[in-house]
Amino acid sequence: MRTVFLVTRHADVAGLGPVLERAGFSAPVMAPDRLANDEVNPNADVVILDLRDIPPAAFTILSGTYAEHGVVLLVVVAEGQLERVAADLAVDDFLSLPVNAPELLKRIERALWRRHGVDSENFVHCGALTLDLSNYRVTVGGEPLVMTFKEYELLRFLAMNAGRVFTREQLLNRVWGYDYFGGARTVDVHIRRIRSKIEIHGHSFIETVRNVGYRLVAEARKDDVEA
C-alpha cells in the first residue's frame, strides 16, 4: 500500500484522507510543524502540501528535498498563492482550493506514472521485472517470486526510482528508517538476496556503482554488475 501524507492544519485538506483510503492509499495527516526542512519520512510515496501552512523559504527547501528522494509532491494552493508555484519549482502538480477529490486522485495517478512508471492498475514495470504494489507481488517474465517484506520494500524503492544511484546509507534511511542503527552491510546482504531471486533467465537489473551504492535499471548489462 502506498502512503500519501497530508501536511496541513486545515480540515478541508485533512478531510481528503478517507477519499484516499477508499482509493487504496494509506493517508495519515501530519501537522506542518512536525516537518523538518531536511528530512523525508521514509514511508512517503506522495506528499500533499498545504501551502497555507508553509512559509516560502521552507517550501523551496522542502520541494527540492522531496524531488531528490523521489517523493511525488502535490501542493494545494489557496486564492492568491498561485505565484508561489513557479515553473522551475520541483513540484509534480498542484490543485486549487476547494480540492475536487476525483481530480486529486487522477493527478496522483498521473504524477506516479510520470515519476515512477506506476500504471493505473498499480503495477511498476522495469523491463521483464514487474511489481504489483497492491498485492506485494514480484514477477520476472511472468514468473512469480517469493520475497521477504524487507526484500520487497528495498526492491520497490529501487524500482520506483529506477536509474538513480543510492548510497547504502540512503537506502538504510529510506527503507529501514532513520531510527535504524544497523550497518551498511545490511543493505549489501539484502541486495545479494534480491539479485539471487530476480536475476534469472539471463536477466540482470541491479547495478553496483563502485564506491557509491546501487541502482536499478530496466535491464543492466552483465559486465556492469558486480557479483
JOQUICOR-V69696 format. One record per pair of residues at least 24 apart in sequence whose ideal C-beta (glycine too) atoms are under 8 Angstrom apart, sorted by the first residue. I is the first residue (numbers start at 1). J is the second residue. Records with the same first field share a line. If there is no record, write none. Layout:
# JOQUICOR-V69696
I: J ; J
This chain:
# JOQUICOR-V69696
1: 25 ; 26 ; 133 ; 134
2: 26 ; 45 ; 46 ; 112 ; 133
3: 27 ; 28 ; 43 ; 44 ; 45 ; 46
4: 45 ; 46 ; 47 ; 48 ; 108
5: 29 ; 30 ; 41 ; 44 ; 46 ; 47 ; 48
6: 30 ; 48 ; 50
7: 31 ; 32 ; 35 ; 47 ; 48 ; 49 ; 50 ; 53 ; 54
8: 32 ; 48 ; 49 ; 50 ; 52 ; 53 ; 76
9: 50 ; 52 ; 53
10: 50 ; 52 ; 53
12: 97 ; 98 ; 99
13: 48 ; 50 ; 76 ; 99
16: 48 ; 99 ; 101 ; 104
19: 101 ; 104 ; 105
20: 104 ; 105
23: 105
24: 122 ; 134
25: 108
35: 62
37: 61 ; 62 ; 65
38: 65
39: 65 ; 178
40: 65 ; 66 ; 69 ; 71 ; 174
42: 173 ; 174 ; 175 ; 176 ; 177 ; 178
44: 71
45: 71 ; 72 ; 112 ; 160
46: 71 ; 72 ; 73 ; 74 ; 108 ; 111 ; 112
47: 71 ; 72 ; 73 ; 74
48: 74 ; 75 ; 76 ; 104
49: 73 ; 74 ; 75 ; 76
50: 75 ; 76
51: 75 ; 76 ; 77 ; 78 ; 81 ; 84
52: 76 ; 78 ; 81
56: 84
59: 84
60: 89
63: 89 ; 90 ; 91
64: 90
66: 90
69: 174
70: 115 ; 116 ; 160 ; 161 ; 164
72: 108 ; 111 ; 112 ; 115 ; 116
74: 104 ; 107 ; 108 ; 111
115: 160
116: 159 ; 160 ; 161 ; 162
117: 160 ; 162
118: 160
124: 156 ; 159 ; 160
126: 159 ; 162 ; 205 ; 216 ; 217 ; 218
127: 203 ; 205 ; 218 ; 219
128: 203 ; 219
129: 159 ; 198 ; 203 ; 205 ; 218
131: 155 ; 156 ; 159
138: 197 ; 198
140: 198 ; 200 ; 201 ; 203
141: 201 ; 203
143: 200 ; 201
145: 197 ; 198
146: 197
147: 194 ; 197
148: 193
150: 175 ; 176 ; 190
151: 190 ; 193 ; 194 ; 197
154: 187 ; 190 ; 191 ; 194
155: 194 ; 198 ; 216
158: 206 ; 214 ; 215 ; 216
159: 216
161: 216
162: 215 ; 216 ; 217 ; 218
163: 215 ; 216 ; 217
164: 215
165: 209 ; 212 ; 213 ; 214 ; 215
166: 213 ; 214 ; 215
167: 212 ; 213
168: 213 ; 214
170: 213
171: 213 ; 214
187: 213 ; 214
199: 225
